[in-house]
Amino acid sequence: MGSFKAAIVKSMVAITLVAAFIASAAQGQPEADANASGAAVIEGETRYITDLIFTPVRTGPGGDYRIVNKGLPSGTSVTYFGTTDDGVWAEVETRGGTRGYLRAQYLQTETPRATQINTLQSQLAQSNERAERLSAELNDVQARLTSISSEAGSAEQVLSDTQAELAEIKRISSNAMQLDQLTKELSAKIENVTSQNDLLLLENARLGDRVASNQRLEGVLFLVAGIVIALVLPRLTAKRRRPGGWR
C-alpha cells in the first residue's frame, strides 16, 4: 500500500513539472524577437546564453576584437548592459567578473529550454526523493499507529482491571467503615457497662460499710443489753426471793 501511494505521488509531481515546463516553453522568446517587437531594453538585467552553443566573449563589439572568454555554455547567466546601435553586439559581464561583448542573437531573457529541462529533472528527482521519504514516514506512522492501537487495547484492559480493583477496594473500605462504626458503638456500650459496674461496685462498697456499721451497732446494742441484763437480773432475783421467804 505504501509503494502504491508513493507511485501516485511521483506521477502527480511529474505531471505538474511537465505542465510547468510546457507553459514556460510556450512563453519563452529569444532576445532578437523581443527587440524586433519593440520591447523595452533594461540595462543590468540577467540574460542567458541560448541552447546548444558556446558563445565567446570579446573585448569589443566585433569579430576582430580579442576573445576574453573562449565560450560560455548554453544556459549561462550574464549581466546585460545594452546593445550596440546596429543591434548585433551586446555588452555583458559574467558571474566571474569578465566584461565584454558577444553577439546579441545568442542572448535571451528566458531560461533556455535545456536548462529548464535540467532544472525540472533535478526538481523531479528531488520530488521523487521527497515522495520516497514521505512514503517511508507514512509507513513509520502506520506502524506507530498499529503499535499505539495495541498499546491502547492493553491500556483499556489495565483500566478495566484497575476499575474492578477500585470497586473491590471501595467495597472493602465500606465494610471497614461499617466495622469501625460497629466497634465504636461496642466501645461506647462497654464504657457504659464499665461505668455502671463501677457505680455498682461503689454502691456495694457503701452497702458493705453500712452493713458493717449496722453489725457494729447491733454488737454494741447486744453488749449494752447484756450489761443491762447482767445488772438488772440480780436485782429482780433478789426482789423475788424476799416475798417468798428466802433468807
Secondary structure, DSSP 8 states (H G I E B T S, - for coil): -HHHHHHHHHHHHHHHHHHHHHHHHHH--BHHHHHHTT----TTEEEEE-TT-EEEEESSSSTTS-EEEEEEETT-EEEEEEE-TTSSEEEEE-TTS-EEEEEGGGEESS--HHHHHHHHHHHHHHHHHHHHHHHHHHHHHHHHHHHHHHHHHHHHHHHHHHHHHHHHHHHHHHHHHHHHHHHHHHHHHHHHHHHHHHHHHHHHHHHHHHHHHHHHHHHHHHHHHHHHHHHHHHHHHHHHHHHHT--
